[in-house]
Amino acid sequence: MIKDTITIVNPTGLHTRPAKRVVDEAKRFECEITAVLGEKEASLKSLLKIMKLGISEGHVIEITCDGPDEKEALEHMKKYILSLEE
């Protein structure tokens, strides 16, 4: 298992549209990918679970990957989430 933190820079946070894109990207990987915000944790492969986190601009989230392709998944998801502009 590996993890890292990022600060959300998307002005609208992870509302429905960007969250759906994150789910689509996360599903490309075999490993489990989760986001942690405070005491709450959610799979990045589930739109509803991401929405329940209520991730907004400026929030610092921890991304955890656990599985055979965890290194690739962590680097890809960090870059992808930071590149969201909507």
C-alpha positions in Angstrom: 0.0 0.0 0.0 1.2 3.5 -0.9 -0.3 6.9 -0.3 0.3 10.6 -0.9 -1.6 13.8 -0.3 -2.7 16.5 -2.7 -4.5 19.8 -2.4 -7.6 20.2 -4.7 -7.0 23.1 -7.0 -10.1 22.8 -9.2 -12.3 25.9 -8.4 -15.4 23.7 -8.2 -13.9 20.9 -6.3 -15.0 17.4 -7.1 -18.6 18.0 -8.0 -20.5 15.5 -10.1 -18.9 16.0 -13.5 -15.2 16.0 -12.5 -15.9 13.2 -9.9 -17.4 11.1 -12.7 -14.1 11.6 -14.7 -12.1 10.6 -11.6 -14.2 7.4 -11.3 -13.6 6.5 -15.0 -9.9 7.0 -14.6 -9.7 5.0 -11.3 -11.5 2.1 -12.9 -8.7 1.7 -15.4 -6.5 0.3 -12.6 -6.8 -3.1 -10.8 -5.7 -1.8 -7.4 -8.0 -0.3 -4.7 -7.9 3.5 -4.8 -9.3 5.5 -2.0 -9.5 9.1 -0.9 -9.4 10.3 2.7 -10.7 13.7 3.7 -10.6 14.2 7.5 -12.2 11.2 9.1 -14.1 10.2 5.9 -12.8 7.7 3.3 -14.2 6.7 -0.1 -13.4 4.5 -3.0 -12.4 6.6 -6.1 -14.2 4.0 -8.1 -17.6 5.0 -6.7 -19.2 8.3 -7.8 -21.7 8.3 -4.8 -18.9 7.7 -2.3 -16.8 10.5 -3.7 -19.8 12.9 -3.7 -20.4 12.1 0.0 -16.9 13.3 0.9 -17.8 16.8 -0.3 -14.4 17.6 -1.7 -14.0 21.4 -2.4 -11.2 23.6 -3.7 -8.4 23.9 -1.1 -9.2 20.6 0.6 -6.2 18.3 1.2 -7.0 14.7 0.5 -4.9 11.6 0.9 -4.9 9.1 -1.9 -4.2 5.5 -1.0 -3.5 2.7 -3.6 -3.3 -0.9 -2.7 -2.7 -3.6 -5.3 -0.5 -4.8 -8.1 -0.5 -1.6 -10.1 -0.5 0.8 -7.1 2.5 2.9 -8.1 1.2 3.7 -11.5 -2.2 4.3 -10.2 -1.1 6.7 -7.5 1.0 8.8 -9.9 -1.7 8.8 -12.5 -4.5 9.7 -10.2 -2.6 12.5 -8.5 -1.7 14.1 -11.9 -5.2 13.6 -13.2 -7.0 15.1 -10.2 -4.6 18.1 -10.2 -5.3 18.7 -13.9 -9.1 19.0 -13.5 -10.3 22.5 -14.5 -14.0 22.4 -14.2 
